[in-house]
């Protein structure tokens, strides 16, 4: 079975998408993914950069990057102590086309049990699903880079410059089993630490409100994402059902030699048009609602990670204060304890100061994005509803002429 190769369409789709996701006004650092190539086990992204910054050797250039290199870049930001007070943009999800490929393979295996019309339509639907997932994957990697480019601090990171400018592969590999196990235990330790720090007494009411809001918000966004995904799957099921109904009516019309066949053909055409419209509705809900919720589920987790780093530093500050009190009580190693306490205090105050700005920016960005996408979704739903009404009116008028 021939697989869909989305590379050619990516150039055309990429040009259109760039206008939606990149600020095309005068700016000193513009980044987009101008092309992408899907291979069996990887996707190669062409990262296009246009800049006026003197730190770069050229004003416009392209590099080829794989997903692992995006993860490498995210890890460099996440592990840098200088960025402890910042919300690190969430890493893009790993490209996963196995599900779509499995569906295409399953369809190919069942070709003998379907009519040619059913097979062609279902193959068309699955290929469209595969292409939509491919474009979505590209978009998520692009948004990650654009968030970094728009940040006044993160955009100046040396690793980011290397990622954008270095022409060769970054020689980044995936984690081996030993590293994966080590990472798993680190995540368990972090999770346990988060639970302990969740009950930590907060000395700042502003951060306490932020922490409570983000915890509740992240949970509710997860629930909303699951509900939106369920709605998307339902639209997909309806569209697939319309294929079978349309095909069945066409088969009946072919077998029926009476005047009824004209009505059957009319209904078959109606359900085929309804199927295309339902697929567009599904695509819009997935793009404007599900994807927005899914992104802010990950972004709110990144904000919670910031709160965790601040809580961890606050705990270290409390420990340093206790150590200083003990040193003074024993009259031993007081200068060392004072230095350690002052260092932790300075770190905590820096994180807190930056965190307030980051959390306010997170709120503004979140509200603007939800407002934009929900308005666009509403406009699209109104458009599709009008199309459905016109389609039903049309089939009723045609049925009257047949009689």
Secondary structure as UniProt FT lines:
FT   HELIX           7..21
FT   STRAND          29..38
FT   STRAND          43..51
FT   TURN            54..55
FT   STRAND          60..66
FT   HELIX           67..78
FT   HELIX           81..83
FT   TURN            84..85
FT   HELIX           98..109
FT   HELIX           111..113
FT   HELIX           116..150
FT   TURN            152..153
FT   HELIX           154..156
FT   HELIX           158..165
FT   HELIX           177..198
FT   HELIX           205..255
FT   HELIX           260..285
FT   HELIX           286..290
FT   HELIX           291..330
FT   HELIX           334..402
//
